[in-house]
């Protein structure tokens, strides 16, 4: 009996270490629509006592090497990530690719196609906003985009704030940049199967980001999660800055029912534009397998 104790103790310690790990696996830098450079973001994350950190810029991997170099200097465990825009039925979703190989050709080629679509969408958004009297939006948005290939709605929102059209970024989205508003342009992103395949080709784990944001009813959500699982998706972002406490409990139940590993991430974009600071979210609910256990 006593000969088994060290193994039992190791298992218990591993369990509590995994539960107590301060992981933040969703954040953005200036490579996409964040306000901080990869180096600045990594330093901020380290200051906030995060143990495990992933940079997940939209549709682009080019900030990962810089962030990893700074993480290594600081002794911070770092995970390569990306957030891929997809179209599922008529809804735009985001799928996180975690622990990916940033040199993988399949993933890089797929993301290049997505970025081309972003450029075309930005041109149409600017034309739509000009029709309601807001001029210069494309040029204005580009001033806020460090990476010109990654022009997106957040860059337009910042221009609308600074030009006095609205008071803050959230108001810009509410009044101009969401479905049914003047600056919203419907766009066909890659499908769910493609995004999952690219992630898997790069050796990564596919996770649905902030599921509570998509406004799906109960039946469509179950259909989405079932399709995602059947296509090989492994994880669900349960704890995120975009979720209320009730939503966290709700999606914890979905993770259990569909057999998904659970992820945790602030979706941090920078000072003044995020619901939560990195590492300051609640822990994962009990009974869930953390997604980072898949990599140990």
PyMOL commands that set and color helices and strands:
alter all, ss='L'
color gray80, all
select helices_A, chain A and resi 2-20+38-47+64-74+105-131+137-142+148-150+153-162+169-177+192-201+211-213+218-230+245-258+291-295
alter helices_A, ss='H'
color red, helices_A
select strands_A, chain A and resi 23-24+52-55+77-88+91-98+190-191+205-208+235-240+261-265
alter strands_A, ss='S'
color yellow, strands_A
deselect
rebuild
show_as cartoon
